[in-house]
Amino acid sequence: MANLDYPTSKQSFNLQHCTVGKAGYFRMHGRNAEKWFSKSSRDEVYNYLYNETELATIKERLDSLGKAFESLTVIANNHFREPSWPTPSS
């Protein structure tokens, strides 16, 4: 069972802490609600940069989940392309 971070609505599955089994799994999809619910392209849906406050709440969830499992895998699936890293100056 996966624990997810994604945009939710009234009809969404929104279980914050599923602790079935010994190995946990947490996937971060981003919170781009506008694109998520508008049936945009996959690239637009996952185009999301978490802010520090959002990351702090996710860390709290991960801390709690980490205590419930023998192992916890965290996947960030909130990207749609490789980042453009600044080129080092000579």
C-alpha positions as CSV (number, residue, x, y, z in Angstrom):
1,M,0.0,0.0,0.0
2,A,1.4,3.4,-1.0
3,N,1.2,6.5,1.1
4,L,0.7,9.4,-1.3
5,D,1.1,13.2,-1.4
6,Y,-1.0,14.6,-4.2
7,P,-3.9,17.1,-4.7
8,T,-7.1,15.9,-3.2
9,S,-10.8,16.7,-3.6
10,K,-13.9,15.7,-1.7
11,Q,-13.9,12.4,-3.7
12,S,-10.2,11.6,-3.2
13,F,-8.7,8.8,-1.3
14,N,-6.9,10.6,1.5
15,L,-5.4,8.1,4.0
16,Q,-2.5,9.9,5.6
17,H,-0.8,7.0,7.3
18,C,-1.2,3.5,5.9
19,T,1.0,1.2,7.9
20,V,0.2,-2.2,6.4
21,G,3.2,-4.5,6.2
22,K,6.9,-4.2,7.2
23,A,8.1,-2.0,4.2
24,G,6.6,1.4,3.6
25,Y,6.3,3.3,0.4
26,F,5.7,7.1,0.1
27,R,5.3,8.8,-3.3
28,M,5.3,12.6,-3.7
29,H,3.3,13.6,-6.8
30,G,3.3,17.3,-6.2
31,R,0.3,19.5,-5.5
32,N,-0.5,21.1,-8.8
33,A,-4.3,20.9,-8.2
34,E,-5.2,23.1,-11.2
35,K,-3.5,20.8,-13.7
36,W,-4.2,17.6,-11.8
37,F,-8.0,18.0,-12.0
38,S,-8.1,19.7,-15.5
39,K,-6.8,16.5,-17.3
40,S,-3.8,18.4,-18.5
41,S,-0.8,16.6,-20.0
42,R,1.2,14.4,-17.8
43,D,4.1,16.9,-17.9
44,E,1.9,19.7,-16.6
45,V,0.4,17.6,-13.9
46,Y,3.8,16.7,-12.3
47,N,5.3,20.2,-12.8
48,Y,5.5,21.2,-9.2
49,L,8.0,22.5,-6.7
50,Y,7.2,21.9,-3.1
51,N,7.8,24.9,-0.8
52,E,9.5,24.7,2.6
53,T,6.2,24.6,4.6
54,E,4.9,21.7,2.5
55,L,8.1,19.8,2.8
56,A,8.0,20.3,6.6
57,T,4.5,18.7,6.8
58,I,5.7,15.8,4.6
59,K,8.7,15.3,6.9
60,E,6.3,15.0,9.8
61,R,4.4,12.3,7.9
62,L,7.6,10.5,7.0
63,D,8.9,10.6,10.6
64,S,5.6,9.0,11.7
65,L,5.6,6.4,8.9
66,G,9.3,5.6,9.5
67,K,8.5,4.5,13.0
68,A,5.8,2.1,11.8
69,F,7.9,0.3,9.2
70,E,11.2,-1.7,9.1
71,S,12.1,0.3,5.9
72,L,10.5,3.2,4.1
73,T,11.1,4.1,0.5
74,V,10.4,7.7,-0.6
75,I,9.9,8.6,-4.3
76,A,9.6,12.1,-5.6
77,N,7.4,11.9,-8.7
78,N,6.8,15.7,-9.0
79,H,9.0,16.3,-12.0
80,F,8.5,16.0,-15.7
81,R,11.9,16.8,-17.0
82,E,15.5,17.0,-15.9
83,P,16.3,20.3,-14.2
84,S,18.3,23.0,-16.0
85,W,21.4,23.2,-13.7
86,P,23.4,26.4,-13.9
87,T,26.6,26.0,-15.8
88,P,29.7,26.6,-13.6
89,S,31.5,29.7,-14.7
90,S,35.1,29.4,-15.6
